[in-house]
Amino acid sequence: MKITLSRVFASALAACLLLPGAARAKNVSAHDIPGLIEALKAQGIPVEVDLDNKSDDGTAMPQIILTFEGDKYAMDFSSCRSKTDCDYIELLSVYNDIEPDVAQKIIAKWNQAENFSSVIYVANGKGHIFSLYHYIVTSEDGISEKSLRATLEYLARDSGEMVRIFQSLTKK
């Protein structure tokens, strides 16, 4: 019996597709925050975890502060049923004490182009907060670790661009 290379390849491909977990990375999800933390650590991303963090209204809002490409980002979770089971991931790059007129100029410049992340400016009793943010809906099935990393890369790119805009507007 003659076995061709294409038949061997087809058999190997079928085995990879049919065997449970074969050649597949584990997905990460806001529904499994401990698993997400482990995936970040496995990728060499330093994390600081606060599972007891609460939102302004007192509901559970776990938070991870991660360092990615040299900058710190907040990974907040929302629509939580517990401190380890949520629906959404909010990736944030927060800049404090940006004056309202500068913030409005940044937002106007930012909105002239299509960007991966959005910007928001909030003035509250705690001061002025300017954030670059992006939501991820993971569902219970999750997203691949590769997709999560790509999302962080886009956020880092946008963060760098936002800093360049800020610097160009505040040069004297």
GUBASE-355127 format. One line per field, with one value per residue: residue number from 1; chain; x, z, y of N, C-alpha, C in turn. Coordinates in Angstrom, 1 decimal, m for minus. Atoms other than C-alpha are relative to their C-alpha. Example, Ala and Ser with C-alpha at 12.3 -4.5 7.8 and 13.67 -1.06 7.14 Angstrom:
# GUBASE-355127
num = c(1|2)
chaine = c(A|A)
nx = c(0.9|m0.9)
nz = c(0.0|0.0)
ny = c(m1.2|m1.1)
cax = c(12.3|13.7)
caz = c(7.8|7.1)
cay = c(m4.5|m1.1)
cx = c(0.9|m0.8)
cz = c(0.0|0.8)
cy = c(1.2|1.1)
# end
This chain:
# GUBASE-355127
num = c(1|2|3|4|5|6|7|8|9|10|11|12|13|14|15|16|17|18|19|20|21|22|23|24|25|26|27|28|29|30|31|32|33|34|35|36|37|38|39|40|41|42|43|44|45|46|47|48|49|50|51|52|53|54|55|56|57|58|59|60|61|62|63|64|65|66|67|68|69|70|71|72|73|74|75|76|77|78|79|80|81|82|83|84|85|86|87|88|89|90|91|92|93|94|95|96|97|98|99|100|101|102|103|104|105|106|107|108|109|110|111|112|113|114|115|116|117|118|119|120|121|122|123|124|125|126|127|128|129|130|131|132|133|134|135|136|137|138|139|140|141|142|143|144|145|146|147|148|149|150|151|152|153|154|155|156|157|158|159|160|161|162|163|164|165|166|167|168|169|170|171|172)
chaine = c(A|A|A|A|A|A|A|A|A|A|A|A|A|A|A|A|A|A|A|A|A|A|A|A|A|A|A|A|A|A|A|A|A|A|A|A|A|A|A|A|A|A|A|A|A|A|A|A|A|A|A|A|A|A|A|A|A|A|A|A|A|A|A|A|A|A|A|A|A|A|A|A|A|A|A|A|A|A|A|A|A|A|A|A|A|A|A|A|A|A|A|A|A|A|A|A|A|A|A|A|A|A|A|A|A|A|A|A|A|A|A|A|A|A|A|A|A|A|A|A|A|A|A|A|A|A|A|A|A|A|A|A|A|A|A|A|A|A|A|A|A|A|A|A|A|A|A|A|A|A|A|A|A|A|A|A|A|A|A|A|A|A|A|A|A|A|A|A|A|A|A|A)
nx = c(0.8|m0.8|0.6|m0.5|m0.2|1.2|0.9|m0.6|0.3|1.5|0.2|m0.5|0.9|1.2|m0.3|m0.1|1.4|1.0|m0.4|0.3|m1.1|m1.2|m0.5|0.9|m0.3|1.1|0.6|0.1|1.4|0.3|0.7|m1.0|m1.1|m1.2|m0.6|m0.5|m1.2|m1.1|m0.3|m0.9|m1.3|m0.7|m0.5|m1.0|0.5|0.1|1.3|0.4|1.4|0.9|1.3|1.0|0.4|1.4|0.4|0.5|1.2|m0.3|0.0|m1.4|m0.7|m1.4|m0.9|m1.4|m0.9|m1.0|m1.0|m0.1|m0.9|m0.5|1.1|1.0|1.4|1.0|0.9|1.2|1.1|1.3|1.2|m0.5|0.9|m0.9|m1.2|m0.7|0.9|0.6|0.3|m0.8|m1.3|m0.3|m1.5|m0.1|m1.3|0.5|m0.9|0.6|m0.2|0.0|0.9|1.1|m0.2|m1.0|0.7|0.9|m0.9|m0.4|1.2|0.3|m1.1|0.2|1.2|m0.2|m0.5|0.6|m0.9|0.4|0.5|0.7|m0.4|1.0|m0.5|0.9|m0.3|0.8|m0.5|m1.4|m0.9|0.3|m0.5|0.1|m0.3|0.1|0.6|0.6|0.7|m0.1|1.0|m0.7|1.0|m0.5|m1.0|m1.2|m0.7|m1.3|m1.1|m0.6|0.9|m0.1|m1.3|0.2|0.8|m0.9|m0.9|0.8|0.2|m1.3|m0.2|0.9|m0.5|m1.2|0.6|0.7|m1.1|m0.6|1.0|m0.1|m1.3|0.0|0.9|m0.5|m1.3|0.0)
nz = c(0.0|0.1|m0.8|0.5|m1.0|m0.2|m0.9|m1.4|m0.5|m0.3|m1.3|m1.1|m0.2|m0.6|m1.4|m0.8|m0.1|m0.7|m1.3|m0.9|m0.5|0.8|0.7|m0.2|m1.2|m0.9|0.1|m1.2|m0.1|m1.2|m0.9|m0.7|m0.2|m0.4|1.2|0.8|m0.7|0.3|1.5|0.1|m0.7|0.9|1.1|m0.5|m0.3|m1.4|m0.4|m1.4|0.0|m1.1|0.2|m0.9|0.5|0.2|0.8|m0.8|m0.6|m0.9|0.6|0.3|1.2|m0.1|0.8|0.2|0.6|0.8|0.7|1.4|0.8|m0.9|m0.6|m0.8|0.4|m0.9|0.5|m0.9|0.4|m0.3|0.0|m0.8|m1.0|m1.1|0.2|1.0|1.1|0.6|1.4|0.9|m0.4|0.4|0.0|m0.2|m0.2|m0.7|m0.1|m0.9|0.0|1.3|0.0|0.9|1.4|0.7|0.2|1.2|1.2|0.3|0.4|1.3|0.9|0.0|0.8|1.4|0.6|m0.6|m1.0|m0.6|m1.4|m0.1|m1.1|m0.8|m0.9|m1.1|m1.1|m1.1|m1.3|m0.2|0.9|1.4|0.5|1.4|0.2|1.3|m0.4|0.9|m0.6|0.6|m0.4|0.2|m0.1|m0.8|0.9|0.0|1.2|m0.1|m0.6|1.1|0.2|m1.1|0.2|1.1|m0.5|m0.8|0.9|0.5|m1.1|m0.2|1.1|m0.1|m1.1|0.5|0.9|m0.8|m0.7|1.1|0.2|m1.2|0.1|1.0|m0.4|m1.2|0.2|m0.1)
ny = c(m1.2|m1.2|m1.1|m1.3|m1.1|m0.7|0.8|m0.2|m1.3|m0.1|0.7|m0.8|m1.2|0.5|0.3|m1.3|m0.6|0.8|0.3|m1.1|m0.8|0.1|m1.1|m1.1|m0.7|m0.2|m1.3|m0.8|m0.6|m0.8|0.9|0.8|m1.0|0.6|0.6|m1.2|m0.5|0.9|m0.2|m1.2|0.3|0.9|m0.8|m0.9|m1.3|m0.2|m0.5|m0.3|0.4|m0.5|0.6|m0.6|m1.4|m0.3|m1.1|m1.1|0.3|1.1|1.4|0.6|m0.5|0.4|m0.7|0.5|m0.9|0.7|m0.8|0.5|m0.8|m1.1|m0.9|0.7|m0.1|0.6|1.0|0.0|1.0|m0.5|0.9|1.1|0.7|0.2|m0.6|0.7|0.4|m1.2|0.1|m0.9|m0.5|m1.4|m0.4|m1.5|m0.8|m1.2|m1.1|m0.8|m1.4|m0.7|m1.1|0.2|m0.5|0.9|1.3|m0.2|0.0|1.4|0.8|m0.5|0.5|1.5|0.4|m0.3|1.2|1.2|0.6|1.2|m0.4|m1.2|m0.9|m0.6|m1.0|m0.1|m0.9|0.4|m0.5|0.5|m0.7|0.2|1.3|0.2|1.4|0.7|1.3|1.0|1.1|1.4|0.9|1.3|1.1|1.1|0.8|m0.7|m0.3|0.6|m0.8|m0.8|m1.2|m0.9|m0.7|m0.9|m1.1|m0.8|m0.7|m1.1|m1.0|m0.6|m0.9|m1.2|m0.7|m0.8|m1.1|m1.0|m0.8|m0.9|m1.1|m0.8|m0.7|m1.0|m1.0|m0.7|m0.6|m1.4)
cax = c(0.0|1.4|0.9|1.2|2.3|m1.0|m2.8|m0.4|m1.0|m4.8|m4.6|m2.6|m4.9|m7.9|m6.3|m5.6|m9.2|m10.9|m8.8|m10.1|m7.7|m5.2|m3.2|m5.7|m4.8|m7.1|m9.5|m9.7|m12.9|m14.2|m16.2|m13.0|m10.8|m8.4|m7.8|m7.3|m4.8|m2.8|m2.9|m1.4|1.3|2.1|2.7|5.1|2.8|3.2|m0.1|m1.4|m4.8|m7.6|m10.5|m12.2|m12.4|m15.8|m17.5|m18.8|m22.2|m20.6|m21.0|m18.1|m15.7|m12.5|m9.4|m6.1|m3.3|m1.0|2.2|2.4|5.1|6.4|3.1|0.5|m3.1|m6.2|m8.2|m11.6|m14.5|m18.1|m21.6|m20.2|m22.1|m19.1|m15.6|m14.4|m17.3|m18.2|m19.4|m17.1|m13.5|m12.7|m9.1|m8.2|m5.2|m5.9|m4.4|m5.1|m5.3|m5.7|m7.3|m10.8|m9.8|m6.8|m9.0|m11.6|m8.8|m7.5|m11.0|m11.6|m8.2|m8.8|m12.2|m10.8|m9.5|m10.8|m9.3|m9.4|m10.0|m12.3|m11.6|m13.6|m13.2|m14.8|m14.8|m16.0|m15.4|m12.1|m10.7|m10.4|m9.9|m9.1|m9.2|m8.5|m10.7|m11.8|m14.4|m14.1|m17.1|m15.7|m18.9|m18.5|m16.6|m14.0|m11.5|m8.1|m5.0|m3.6|m6.7|m6.3|m2.6|m3.5|m6.1|m3.5|m1.1|m3.8|m4.5|m0.7|m0.5|m3.5|m2.1|1.2|m0.8|m2.9|0.3|1.7|m1.5|m1.3|2.3|1.7|m1.1|0.8|4.1|5.1)
caz = c(0.0|m1.0|1.5|0.1|1.9|1.4|3.1|6.1|6.3|6.1|8.9|11.1|10.5|11.3|14.5|15.6|14.9|16.5|19.6|22.6|23.4|20.7|19.4|20.9|23.4|26.4|26.1|28.7|30.0|32.4|33.8|35.0|36.4|38.2|34.8|33.1|35.8|35.2|31.4|31.8|34.2|31.8|29.1|31.3|32.0|35.5|37.4|40.6|41.6|43.7|43.7|46.4|44.4|44.3|41.9|43.1|43.8|45.9|43.5|42.9|40.3|40.4|39.0|37.6|37.1|34.4|33.0|29.2|27.0|29.9|30.7|33.3|32.4|34.4|33.6|35.3|35.2|35.1|35.3|38.0|39.9|42.1|42.5|40.0|37.5|35.3|31.8|30.5|30.6|30.5|29.5|30.7|30.4|32.9|32.9|35.9|36.2|32.5|32.3|30.8|27.8|26.9|27.4|24.9|22.4|22.7|22.3|19.2|17.6|18.6|17.0|13.7|13.0|13.4|16.5|18.2|21.7|22.8|25.1|27.9|30.2|33.7|36.1|39.5|43.2|42.9|40.3|36.5|34.9|31.3|30.1|27.0|27.1|25.3|26.2|25.6|25.8|26.4|26.9|28.9|25.9|26.2|23.7|22.8|24.7|21.3|20.8|24.3|23.6|20.3|22.0|24.6|21.7|20.1|23.4|23.9|20.4|20.9|24.3|22.7|20.0|22.7|24.6|21.3|20.8|24.4|24.0|20.8|22.4|25.5|23.9|24.6)
cay = c(0.0|3.4|6.2|9.7|12.8|14.4|11.5|11.7|15.4|15.0|12.4|14.6|17.6|15.5|14.3|17.9|18.9|16.0|15.4|17.4|20.2|19.2|22.1|24.6|27.3|27.8|30.7|33.5|35.0|37.6|34.7|33.1|35.9|33.6|31.8|35.2|36.2|33.0|33.5|37.0|35.8|32.9|35.5|37.3|40.2|41.5|42.0|43.5|42.0|43.6|41.2|43.2|46.5|48.0|50.4|53.8|52.2|49.4|46.5|44.1|45.5|43.4|45.1|44.0|46.5|45.2|46.4|46.0|47.3|49.4|51.1|50.4|49.7|49.0|45.9|46.5|44.0|44.9|43.3|41.0|38.3|37.7|38.9|36.3|36.0|39.0|39.7|42.5|43.5|47.2|48.1|51.6|53.9|56.7|60.1|62.3|66.1|67.0|70.4|70.5|72.7|70.4|67.3|68.7|69.4|65.9|64.4|66.6|65.6|61.9|61.8|63.0|59.5|56.0|54.5|51.2|52.8|55.5|58.5|59.8|62.8|62.8|65.6|64.4|65.1|63.2|65.5|65.3|61.9|61.4|57.8|55.8|52.7|49.6|47.1|43.3|41.1|37.6|35.5|32.3|30.7|33.4|34.7|33.3|34.4|35.5|37.8|39.2|40.0|41.6|43.7|44.9|45.7|47.9|49.6|50.3|51.7|54.0|55.0|56.1|58.1|59.8|60.8|62.2|64.3|65.5|66.5|68.3|70.3|71.3|72.3|75.8)
cx = c(0.9|m0.7|0.6|0.1|m1.3|m1.0|0.5|m0.4|m1.5|m0.3|0.4|m0.9|m1.3|0.2|0.0|m1.4|m0.9|0.4|m0.3|1.3|1.3|0.3|m0.9|0.4|m1.3|m0.5|0.0|m1.3|m0.1|m0.8|0.9|1.2|1.2|0.8|0.6|1.3|1.2|0.5|0.9|1.3|0.8|0.6|1.1|m0.5|m0.2|m1.4|m0.1|m1.5|m0.7|m1.4|m1.1|m0.4|m1.5|m0.2|m0.5|m1.4|0.1|m0.1|1.4|0.5|1.5|0.9|1.3|0.8|1.1|1.0|0.3|0.8|0.5|m1.0|m1.0|m1.4|m0.9|m0.8|m1.1|m1.0|m1.3|m1.1|0.4|m1.1|0.8|1.3|0.9|m0.8|m0.8|m0.2|1.0|1.4|0.1|1.5|0.1|1.5|m0.5|1.0|m0.7|0.4|0.3|m1.1|m1.2|0.2|1.0|m0.7|m1.0|0.8|0.5|m1.1|m0.3|1.0|m0.2|m1.1|0.1|0.4|m0.8|1.0|m0.6|m0.7|m0.8|0.6|m1.2|0.6|m1.1|0.5|m0.9|0.7|1.4|1.0|m0.3|0.7|m0.2|0.4|m0.1|m0.5|m0.4|m0.7|0.2|m1.1|0.5|m1.0|0.7|1.1|1.4|0.6|1.4|1.0|0.7|m0.9|0.2|1.3|m0.1|m0.8|0.9|1.0|m0.7|m0.2|1.3|0.3|m0.8|0.5|1.2|m0.5|m0.6|1.0|0.6|m0.9|0.1|1.2|0.0|m0.9|0.5|1.4|m0.1|1.1)
cz = c(0.0|0.8|m0.5|1.1|0.3|0.9|1.4|0.6|0.4|1.3|1.2|0.3|0.6|1.5|0.9|0.2|0.8|1.4|0.9|0.5|m0.8|m0.7|0.2|1.4|0.8|m0.2|1.4|0.0|1.3|1.0|0.8|0.3|0.5|m1.2|m0.8|0.6|m0.3|m1.4|m0.1|0.6|m0.9|m1.2|0.4|0.3|1.5|0.4|1.5|0.0|1.2|m0.3|0.8|m0.3|m0.2|m0.8|0.9|0.7|1.0|m0.5|m0.3|m1.3|0.1|m0.9|0.0|m0.5|m0.6|m0.6|m1.4|m0.8|0.7|0.6|0.8|m0.5|1.0|m0.8|1.0|m0.6|0.4|m0.3|0.7|0.9|1.2|m0.3|m1.0|m1.2|m0.5|m1.5|m0.9|0.6|m0.5|0.1|0.0|0.1|0.5|0.1|1.0|m0.2|m1.4|0.1|m1.0|m1.5|m0.8|m0.3|m1.2|m1.3|m0.4|m0.6|m1.5|m1.0|m0.1|m0.9|m1.5|m0.8|0.6|0.9|0.6|1.4|m0.1|1.1|0.7|1.0|1.1|1.0|1.2|1.3|0.3|m0.9|m1.5|m0.4|m1.5|m0.3|m1.5|0.4|m1.1|0.7|m0.7|0.6|m0.2|m0.1|0.9|m0.8|0.0|m1.4|0.1|0.7|m1.1|m0.3|1.1|m0.1|m1.1|0.4|0.9|m0.9|m0.7|1.0|0.2|m1.2|0.1|1.2|m0.4|m0.9|0.9|0.8|m1.0|m0.2|1.2|0.0|m1.0|0.4|1.2|m0.2|0.0|m0.8)
cy = c(1.2|1.1|1.3|1.0|0.7|m0.8|0.0|1.3|0.1|m0.8|0.8|1.2|m0.5|m0.4|1.3|0.6|m0.8|m0.3|1.1|0.7|m0.1|1.3|1.3|0.7|0.2|1.4|0.7|0.7|0.8|m0.9|m0.9|0.9|m0.7|m0.6|1.1|0.5|m1.0|0.1|1.2|m0.3|m1.0|0.7|1.0|1.4|0.2|0.6|0.3|m0.2|0.6|m0.6|0.6|1.4|0.1|1.2|1.1|m0.4|m1.2|m1.4|m0.5|0.5|m0.4|0.8|m0.6|1.2|m0.8|0.9|m0.7|0.9|1.2|0.9|m0.7|0.3|m0.6|m1.0|m0.1|m1.0|0.6|m1.0|m1.3|m0.7|m0.3|0.7|m0.8|m0.4|1.3|m0.2|0.8|0.3|1.4|0.3|1.5|0.4|1.3|1.0|1.0|1.5|0.7|1.1|m0.2|0.5|m0.9|m1.3|0.1|0.1|m1.3|m0.8|0.4|m0.6|m1.6|m0.4|0.3|m1.2|m1.2|m0.6|m1.2|0.3|1.3|0.8|0.5|0.9|0.1|1.0|m0.3|0.6|m0.4|0.7|m0.3|m1.3|m0.1|m1.5|m0.4|m1.3|m0.8|m1.1|m1.3|m0.8|m1.4|m1.2|m1.1|m0.8|0.7|0.4|m0.6|0.9|0.8|1.3|1.0|0.8|1.0|1.2|1.0|0.7|1.2|1.1|0.8|0.9|1.3|0.9|0.9|1.1|1.1|0.8|1.0|1.2|0.9|0.9|1.1|1.2|0.8|0.5|1.5|0.6)
# end
